[in-house]
Amino acid sequence: MFIISVVCLFALTGCFKGNVSNSTPSSNTTSSPATQTPVYHVPTATTADIYPPEPIVYPDVTYRASPPYDVRQVPQLFLKDYDWQWQYPQPQGDFLHCIWGLAADDIYAAAGTGTILHYDGNEWKVLTELKVDLIPDLMSESAYFSIYDIWGSSASNIYAVGGISDMGDSSGFILHYESSQWSLELYEPLGNFYSISGNSASDIFVIGYGVYHYDGSRWSYMDSGAKFPVSGWEVWAASPSQLFVASNTHNLMHFDGVKWNNLPTSGHINYINSDLRAVWGSKPDDVFFVGESIIQYDGSTCRNMGTPNYSLQSVWGSSHNDVFAGGPHVILHYDGNKWSSMPTDIILGSVSDIWGTASDNVFAVTNNTILHYDGNAWAAMTEYDPVDYRAICGTTSGDLYMVTSDGVYHSSSMLNVDNNRDARQLVYRLDHLTFADIWESASSEIWAVGNYFYYVIPEEVDRFGLIVRYDASSNETTLKRTNASVTSVWGTSSSDVFVVGTGTIHHFDGQNWRDMNSGTEASLRDVWGTSATDVYAVGEDGTILHYDGEVWRTISSGTGEQLNSVWGFSNHDIWAVGNRGTILHYDGSVWSATKLPIFWELNTVWGRAPDDVFAAGQYGNIWHFDGKTWTAMSVPAKVTFSSFWSDSSDVFVFGSGGSVLRLVK
């Protein structure tokens, strides 16, 4: 179960409405005078065959295989600000799933976190931020919320569909914007909703694990007439009596207004083993399905137009002779005779959706970027960054050093300008070398570590660790190669530097490197200390090592989870964080554990004071410790965070996709 909160440029008031045929909440459902109860619906068609007859029981809530439902806690809609805001990229940096519009100056795009963007013909702005808060004991903090598709009949009648994933379980929702407010219209506990399409405000279809139809007054589940429901990735409503589905069951499904059918095929079409992800047509007898194959339906039969070397995710066209399809690092175009790849060097990931108003006004979303095609070339409309930040160091915002997935950089202005890419100056890069960590000594020497991996031939791999030492005053770089991989670097001075890696610890005394006896074969992930005689290293299987200036000794951590980061204020106030929400604290005598209610990895820990500590990691997780309790912070992102940095006034967190967020609360 979840609570949805909205930060919106609209004037919002909380309201739930809607109903579903053959589905009524039980008398135990409660609602306030200002809040109506949303519908909880499980399809009733052939439920004995499709769903188990036993009720699925969660604490305080029971979903039964058929109505009535015993629902004593329901989602609520309320306003809430985020604790962190996007610094870069702008207007936001989360993964975009869909794009759709009503006109060239009225276009919407939705991100996985629930952020909805709007384009007015001049610029993209954040329109709405739908945020999930969880009801304790009903869902874990690992649950995450995604909008997968958006559609509307007018600017005052818009729908968004998506799902909530939680430890392998998923549930779907339909949100509706009408009369300046959002409401939850339908909640489906058995699976996500992936697509929505309609012919009018009173003829709308949604698909996920089953197809639902809205007739202007209520949502109804469409019986497939078979043992299993019609399910799929995308639905396209060609007319009130023509509905097409791109299915994950390897079938080409069609609804003719009366019943569901498999579309007829001819020749040696082999789509049975193909996962079809998207569908669009110029008319009911000219329909394109794409996925692991490209299939066209001409009103009589289906023909295979080709099998690409990748799985296409999206398709849209302005006519039969002007069709676009997107996939991993590619956009294809069909001119009525053949498909060809369109040249572009800005596609960063899989093109998840395409939509347009004309052949020279086409939009696409990929990763966190919105692209535009003007009839000649594709160009990025929003900021994007192809790098992943791994670690940051520096004393002021005007003198920052960082390692990304592809190199070591310096910047004197990246936190004060619009385009971070232009504000970074390359210090060092080597093909096939992936950097992991960076540290700066007081003498302006920068130390970075990374790992080289290259297939010389298919059977032979060249791999080694590399330590990069950069003297900022002389602009000189020296390299140290290691046999084993290296993951972290820290020191007390330029003559007392520690580097850790796979079962190895290296030390630099200002003149020479020497290998230290770690006493372990575990992969060490981080190193940090309070002095030259008080150094800690952490790693896989809960490994904690301590160096007293003479030898490294293993310390019992009490956990078997991998530890990814260690940091502290003093020798009696040290934190370590790791996988599955593991947090350890050392008070000078013993390590004590806190297990956060999340499944994801925590990659970094840092603080401003003993009662002001932050931990961050996968899927936008940022947690705060106030001296007594760890609390999840509200973050408008599901990226992976890797490093904190702060000056005298601001706190920033860096992560994947060039993400930089600033603490605002």
TIMAR-962281 format. One record per residue (C-alpha): z, y, x; residue in three letters. Coordinates in steps of 0.2 Angstrom, whole numbers, padded with zeros to 4 digits, always signed. Layout:
residues N
ZYXALA ...
***
This chain:
residues 665
+0000+0000+0000MET -0003+0017+0006PHE -0001+0036+0002ILE -0016+0047+0004ILE -0013+0065+0009SER -0027+0078+0010VAL -0029+0094+0020VAL -0044+0102+0012CYS -0053+0119+0010LEU -0054+0116-0008PHE -0039+0121-0019ALA -0032+0104-0021LEU -0019+0097-0033THR -0013+0079-0034GLY -0020+0069-0048CYS -0024+0051-0051PHE -0036+0046-0065LYS -0048+0033-0070GLY -0048+0016-0078ASN -0057+0000-0077VAL -0064-0012-0090SER -0053-0027-0093ASN -0039-0020-0082SER -0023-0012-0087THR -0008-0008-0076PRO +0008-0016-0082SER +0022-0006-0091SER +0031-0007-0074ASN +0019+0006-0067THR +0027+0023-0065THR +0020+0040-0064SER +0025+0058-0064SER +0019+0070-0078PRO +0008+0078-0065ALA +0001+0062-0058THR -0009+0049-0068GLN -0009+0031-0062THR -0025+0025-0053PRO -0032+0008-0057VAL -0028-0007-0048TYR -0042-0020-0051HIS -0046-0038-0046VAL -0063-0044-0053PRO -0060-0056-0067THR -0077-0064-0068ALA -0075-0083-0063THR -0058-0079-0055THR -0054-0098-0055ALA -0068-0101-0043ASP -0068-0085-0033ILE -0050-0081-0031TYR -0034-0092-0029PRO -0024-0093-0045PRO -0008-0090-0036GLU -0002-0072-0035PRO -0003-0063-0018ILE +0014-0056-0016VAL +0020-0041-0005TYR +0037-0033-0005PRO +0039-0023-0021ASP +0021-0026-0027VAL +0012-0041-0034THR -0006-0042-0036TYR -0011-0056-0048ARG -0028-0065-0049ALA -0030-0058-0066SER -0022-0044-0076PRO -0009-0038-0080PRO -0003-0031-0064TYR +0015-0028-0058ASP +0013-0012-0048VAL +0029-0002-0046ARG +0023+0009-0032GLN +0007+0018-0032VAL -0003+0030-0020PRO +0000+0048-0022GLN -0010+0064-0017LEU -0002+0078-0008PHE -0005+0091+0006LEU +0000+0089+0024LYS -0004+0096+0040ASP -0008+0087+0056TYR +0003+0087+0071ASP -0012+0087+0083TRP -0029+0096+0081GLN -0046+0094+0089TRP -0048+0105+0105GLN -0065+0096+0109TYR -0077+0091+0103PRO -0079+0103+0088GLN -0079+0102+0074PRO -0071+0085+0076GLN -0073+0070+0088GLY -0070+0054+0077ASP -0083+0041+0074PHE -0095+0046+0060LEU -0100+0032+0047HIS -0111+0041+0035CYS -0121+0056+0030ILE -0129+0062+0014TRP -0133+0078+0005GLY -0139+0087-0011LEU -0150+0099-0002ALA -0155+0106+0015ALA -0140+0118+0014ASP -0128+0106+0006ASP -0125+0090+0017ILE -0109+0080+0020TYR -0104+0068+0034ALA -0088+0057+0034ALA -0078+0050+0049ALA -0068+0035+0050GLY -0052+0044+0049THR -0056+0052+0032GLY -0063+0068+0039THR -0077+0075+0028ILE -0089+0088+0036LEU -0100+0100+0027HIS -0116+0108+0032TYR -0121+0124+0024ASP -0138+0126+0032GLY -0131+0135+0047ASN -0116+0126+0054GLU -0105+0110+0052TRP -0087+0113+0047LYS -0072+0102+0042VAL -0072+0102+0023LEU -0058+0089+0019THR -0046+0078+0029GLU -0040+0063+0020LEU -0025+0056+0028LYS -0015+0040+0026VAL +0004+0038+0025ASP +0011+0021+0023LEU +0025+0015+0011ILE +0037+0006+0022PRO +0037-0013+0021ASP +0020-0014+0012LEU +0009-0010+0026MET +0011-0009+0045SER +0008+0006+0056GLU -0007-0003+0063SER -0016+0000+0046ALA -0030+0012+0048TYR -0041+0021+0035PHE -0060+0023+0035SER -0073+0031+0024ILE -0089+0022+0025TYR -0100+0031+0012ASP -0102+0046+0002ILE -0112+0051-0013TRP -0112+0063-0028GLY -0122+0070-0042SER -0118+0088-0039SER -0107+0099-0027ALA -0093+0097-0040SER -0094+0078-0043ASN -0093+0069-0026ILE -0087+0051-0022TYR -0081+0043-0006ALA -0078+0025-0004VAL -0070+0015+0010GLY -0056+0004+0015GLY -0039+0001+0024ILE -0038-0012+0037SER -0021-0019+0041ASP -0018-0034+0053MET -0034-0043+0047GLY -0032-0039+0029ASP -0042-0026+0020SER -0042-0016+0004SER -0055-0004-0004GLY -0054+0012-0013PHE -0065+0024-0023ILE -0060+0043-0021LEU -0068+0056-0033HIS -0069+0075-0031TYR -0071+0084-0047GLU -0065+0101-0053SER -0059+0107-0036SER -0048+0091-0033GLN -0048+0074-0026TRP -0041+0059-0036SER -0040+0040-0032LEU -0051+0031-0046GLU -0050+0013-0040LEU -0040+0003-0028TYR -0046-0015-0024GLU -0034-0025-0014PRO -0046-0039-0010LEU -0059-0030+0002GLY -0067-0014+0008ASN -0080-0004-0001PHE -0095+0000+0010TYR -0108+0009+0000SER -0111+0019-0015ILE -0127+0024-0024SER -0131+0032-0041GLY -0144+0038-0053ASN -0134+0051-0062SER -0115+0055-0065ALA -0114+0041-0078SER -0124+0028-0068ASP -0115+0024-0051ILE -0114+0008-0041PHE -0102+0003-0027VAL -0102-0012-0016ILE -0090-0022-0005GLY -0083-0039-0010TYR -0092-0037-0027GLY -0102-0024-0036VAL -0094-0011-0047TYR -0103+0001-0060HIS -0097+0017-0067TYR -0105+0022-0084ASP -0097+0040-0085GLY -0081+0034-0092SER -0074+0019-0083ARG -0078+0007-0068TRP -0083-0011-0072SER -0085-0026-0061TYR -0102-0033-0062MET -0102-0052-0065ASP -0114-0061-0053SER -0116-0076-0065GLY -0112-0087-0050ALA -0097-0095-0042LYS -0096-0081-0029PHE -0098-0062-0032PRO -0113-0052-0025VAL -0106-0044-0009SER -0115-0034+0005GLY -0116-0019+0016TRP -0126-0007+0006GLU -0132-0004-0012VAL -0147+0007-0017TRP -0150+0012-0035ALA -0168+0014-0038ALA -0166+0016-0057SER -0154+0012-0070PRO -0162-0005-0071SER -0167-0008-0053GLN -0153-0011-0040LEU -0155-0018-0022PHE -0142-0025-0010VAL -0142-0027+0008ALA -0131-0042+0010SER -0120-0050+0023ASN -0123-0067+0014THR -0141-0067+0021HIS -0149-0065+0003ASN -0160-0051-0003LEU -0151-0047-0020MET -0159-0038-0034HIS -0152-0033-0051PHE -0165-0030-0065ASP -0154-0023-0078GLY -0149-0039-0085VAL -0145-0052-0071LYS -0144-0054-0052TRP -0158-0063-0043ASN -0164-0067-0026ASN -0180-0058-0022LEU -0195-0069-0020PRO -0202-0072-0002THR -0219-0078+0004SER -0225-0085+0020GLY -0213-0090+0034HIS -0201-0076+0032ILE -0184-0080+0040ASN -0171-0069+0033TYR -0159-0083+0029ILE -0151-0082+0046ASN -0152-0063+0047SER -0137-0051+0042ASP -0145-0036+0033LEU -0135-0020+0034ARG -0145-0007+0025ALA -0157-0004+0011VAL -0168+0011+0005TRP -0185+0012-0004GLY -0197+0025-0009SER -0199+0017-0026LYS -0193+0000-0034PRO -0209-0009-0027ASP -0207-0001-0010ASP -0190-0006-0003VAL -0185-0008+0015PHE -0171-0019+0021PHE -0165-0018+0039VAL -0152-0028+0050GLY -0156-0042+0062GLU -0174-0041+0054SER -0184-0028+0045ILE -0190-0034+0028ILE -0201-0025+0015GLN -0202-0029-0004TYR -0218-0023-0012ASP -0212-0027-0030GLY -0219-0045-0029SER -0213-0053-0013THR -0204-0049+0003CYS -0212-0049+0020ARG -0204-0049+0037ASN -0210-0034+0047MET -0202-0039+0063GLY -0186-0045+0072THR -0179-0031+0084PRO -0168-0035+0099ASN -0154-0027+0090TYR -0145-0026+0073SER -0151-0010+0064LEU -0138-0002+0054GLN -0146+0012+0043SER -0163+0016+0035VAL -0170+0031+0026TRP -0187+0038+0023GLY -0196+0053+0015SER -0210+0042+0009SER -0218+0025+0012HIS -0227+0031+0027ASN -0212+0040+0035ASP -0197+0028+0036VAL -0183+0030+0049PHE -0171+0015+0055ALA -0156+0017+0066GLY -0147+0005+0077GLY -0138+0003+0094PRO -0145+0017+0105HIS -0161+0018+0095VAL -0170+0026+0081ILE -0186+0018+0075LEU -0200+0026+0064HIS -0213+0018+0052TYR -0229+0027+0049ASP -0236+0016+0036GLY -0244+0004+0049ASN -0231+0000+0063LYS -0213+0003+0069TRP -0211+0012+0085SER -0196+0018+0095SER -0193+0037+0094MET -0189+0045+0111PRO -0172+0053+0113THR -0159+0054+0127ASP -0144+0059+0116ILE -0140+0044+0106ILE -0123+0038+0112LEU -0120+0023+0101GLY -0126+0014+0086SER -0134+0025+0073VAL -0123+0022+0058SER -0133+0032+0045ASP -0148+0042+0042ILE -0153+0054+0028TRP -0164+0069+0025GLY -0173+0080+0014THR -0191+0079+0021ALA -0201+0072+0036SER -0196+0087+0046ASP -0178+0088+0041ASN -0169+0072+0045VAL -0151+0069+0050PHE -0142+0055+0058ALA -0124+0051+0064VAL -0120+0041+0079THR -0102+0040+0086ASN -0095+0057+0084ASN -0112+0066+0085THR -0123+0073+0071ILE -0142+0073+0076LEU -0156+0082+0068HIS -0175+0079+0068TYR -0186+0094+0065ASP -0203+0084+0065GLY -0205+0085+0084ASN -0189+0079+0092ALA -0171+0074+0089TRP -0157+0086+0095ALA -0138+0086+0094ALA -0131+0098+0080MET -0113+0095+0085THR -0104+0094+0102GLU -0104+0077+0111TYR -0097+0070+0127ASP -0103+0053+0134PRO -0087+0050+0145VAL -0070+0043+0142ASP -0056+0052+0150TYR -0045+0040+0160ARG -0032+0051+0168ALA -0029+0070+0171ILE -0019+0079+0184CYS -0017+0098+0189GLY -0004+0112+0189THR -0013+0124+0178THR -0027+0124+0165SER -0038+0133+0178GLY -0036+0119+0191ASP -0038+0102+0183LEU -0044+0086+0191TYR -0049+0071+0180MET -0056+0054+0181VAL -0068+0048+0168THR -0077+0032+0165SER -0091+0038+0177ASP -0083+0050+0190GLY -0070+0062+0197VAL -0072+0079+0191TYR -0064+0097+0193HIS -0063+0110+0180SER -0056+0128+0180SER -0060+0132+0162SER -0063+0116+0151MET -0048+0120+0140LEU -0054+0137+0136ASN -0072+0135+0133VAL -0083+0127+0119ASP -0092+0114+0130ASN -0082+0103+0141ASN -0097+0095+0149ARG -0103+0111+0156ASP -0086+0116+0162ALA -0084+0100+0173ARG -0090+0100+0191GLN -0093+0083+0199LEU -0082+0079+0214VAL -0087+0061+0217TYR -0097+0047+0208ARG -0104+0030+0213LEU -0115+0019+0203ASP -0106+0004+0196HIS -0089+0011+0200LEU -0077+0014+0185THR -0062+0025+0189PHE -0045+0021+0182ALA -0032+0034+0188ASP -0030+0050+0198ILE -0015+0059+0207TRP -0013+0076+0216GLU -0002+0079+0230SER +0006+0096+0233ALA -0005+0099+0248SER -0021+0100+0236SER -0026+0082+0241GLU -0033+0072+0226ILE -0032+0053+0226TRP -0042+0043+0213ALA -0044+0024+0212VAL -0057+0014+0203GLY -0067-0003+0204ASN -0084-0007+0209TYR -0093-0021+0199PHE -0112-0025+0202TYR -0122-0041+0199TYR -0132-0043+0215VAL -0141-0058+0207ILE -0136-0066+0191PRO -0126-0079+0201GLU -0118-0067+0213GLU -0106-0052+0209VAL -0102-0039+0222ASP -0084-0032+0217ARG -0071-0022+0226PHE -0058-0008+0223GLY -0060+0009+0230LEU -0048+0023+0234ILE -0055+0040+0235VAL -0046+0054+0245ARG -0053+0072+0241TYR -0047+0087+0251ASP -0050+0102+0240ALA -0047+0114+0253SER -0061+0107+0265SER -0071+0099+0251ASN -0071+0082+0261GLU -0070+0065+0254THR -0064+0049+0263THR -0065+0031+0255LEU -0054+0016+0257LYS -0061-0001+0251ARG -0049-0014+0245THR -0053-0033+0241ASN -0044-0033+0225ALA -0046-0022+0210SER -0035-0006+0210VAL -0028+0003+0194THR -0016+0016+0198SER -0010+0029+0211VAL +0005+0039+0214TRP +0015+0047+0228GLY +0028+0059+0234THR +0017+0067+0246SER +0000+0065+0255SER +0009+0055+0268SER +0018+0043+0255ASP +0005+0037+0243VAL +0006+0020+0233PHE -0009+0011+0225VAL -0007-0004+0214VAL -0019-0017+0207GLY -0021-0036+0204THR -0006-0043+0213GLY -0007-0030+0227THR +0001-0014+0232ILE -0006-0003+0246HIS +0004+0011+0255HIS -0003+0026+0265PHE +0009+0035+0277ASP -0002+0049+0281GLY -0011+0040+0295GLN -0014+0022+0290ASN -0015+0010+0275TRP -0005-0005+0274ARG -0003-0019+0262ASP +0014-0022+0255MET +0022-0038+0249ASN +0022-0037+0230SER +0030-0054+0226GLY +0019-0056+0211THR +0001-0061+0207GLU +0002-0051+0190ALA -0011-0037+0187SER -0001-0021+0190LEU -0006-0007+0178ARG +0004+0009+0183ASP +0015+0015+0197VAL +0027+0030+0197TRP +0044+0035+0205GLY +0057+0048+0207THR +0057+0047+0226SER +0051+0037+0241ALA +0065+0025+0239THR +0064+0023+0220ASP +0047+0018+0214VAL +0042+0007+0199TYR +0026-0003+0195ALA +0022-0011+0179VAL +0009-0023+0173GLY +0004-0039+0163GLU +0017-0052+0156ASP +0030-0038+0155GLY +0031-0037+0174THR +0042-0023+0182ILE +0044-0021+0200LEU +0056-0009+0209HIS +0054-0002+0227TYR +0070+0004+0236ASP +0061+0010+0252GLY +0062-0007+0260GLU +0056-0021+0248VAL +0048-0023+0231TRP +0059-0033+0219ARG +0055-0040+0202THR +0066-0034+0187ILE +0068-0043+0171SER +0060-0033+0157SER +0064-0044+0142GLY +0046-0044+0136THR +0030-0054+0139GLY +0019-0040+0133GLU +0008-0031+0146GLN +0015-0014+0151LEU +0002-0001+0154ASN +0012+0015+0159SER +0028+0020+0167VAL +0036+0037+0168TRP +0053+0046+0168GLY +0064+0061+0171PHE +0076+0054+0183SER +0082+0037+0190ASN +0092+0034+0174HIS +0080+0040+0161ASP +0063+0030+0163ILE +0051+0024+0150TRP +0038+0010+0150ALA +0025+0007+0136VAL +0013-0007+0133GLY +0003-0018+0121ASN +0008-0021+0103ARG +0018-0006+0102GLY +0030-0011+0116THR +0042+0003+0122ILE +0055+0000+0136LEU +0069+0012+0142HIS +0079+0012+0158TYR +0096+0021+0158ASP +0100+0017+0176GLY +0108+0000+0172SER +0097-0010+0160VAL +0080-0010+0152TRP +0081-0009+0133SER +0067-0013+0121ALA +0060-0004+0106THR +0046-0012+0096LYS +0035+0000+0086LEU +0028-0007+0070PRO +0010-0007+0077ILE -0002-0020+0084PHE -0011-0008+0096TRP -0009-0004+0114GLU +0001+0011+0120LEU -0008+0017+0136ASN +0002+0032+0142THR +0020+0040+0141VAL +0025+0057+0145TRP +0038+0070+0140GLY +0044+0088+0141ARG +0063+0084+0140ALA +0073+0068+0136PRO +0073+0072+0118ASP +0054+0077+0118ASP +0044+0061+0124VAL +0027+0056+0119PHE +0018+0039+0119ALA -0001+0037+0115ALA -0014+0023+0114GLY -0027+0014+0104GLN -0033+0020+0086TYR -0026+0037+0087GLY -0008+0031+0089ASN +0003+0045+0096ILE +0022+0043+0094TRP +0036+0055+0097HIS +0054+0052+0103PHE +0067+0066+0098ASP +0081+0058+0108GLY +0086+0046+0094LYS +0071+0039+0085THR +0052+0036+0088TRP +0041+0043+0074THR +0022+0041+0072ALA +0014+0058+0073MET -0001+0063+0061SER -0017+0063+0071VAL -0035+0067+0064PRO -0042+0054+0076ALA -0044+0035+0079LYS -0050+0036+0097VAL -0041+0028+0112THR -0029+0040+0121PHE -0026+0038+0139SER -0017+0053+0147SER -0006+0068+0143PHE -0006+0085+0151TRP +0004+0101+0148SER +0006+0118+0155ASP +0020+0130+0151SER +0014+0133+0133SER +0003+0119+0127ASP +0002+0100+0127VAL -0015+0091+0127PHE -0019+0072+0125VAL -0036+0065+0132PHE -0046+0050+0127GLY -0062+0041+0123SER -0078+0050+0119GLY -0073+0066+0128GLY -0058+0068+0116SER -0046+0082+0119VAL -0032+0086+0106LEU -0019+0100+0106ARG -0001+0098+0099LEU +0001+0111+0086VAL +0018+0106+0079LYS 
***
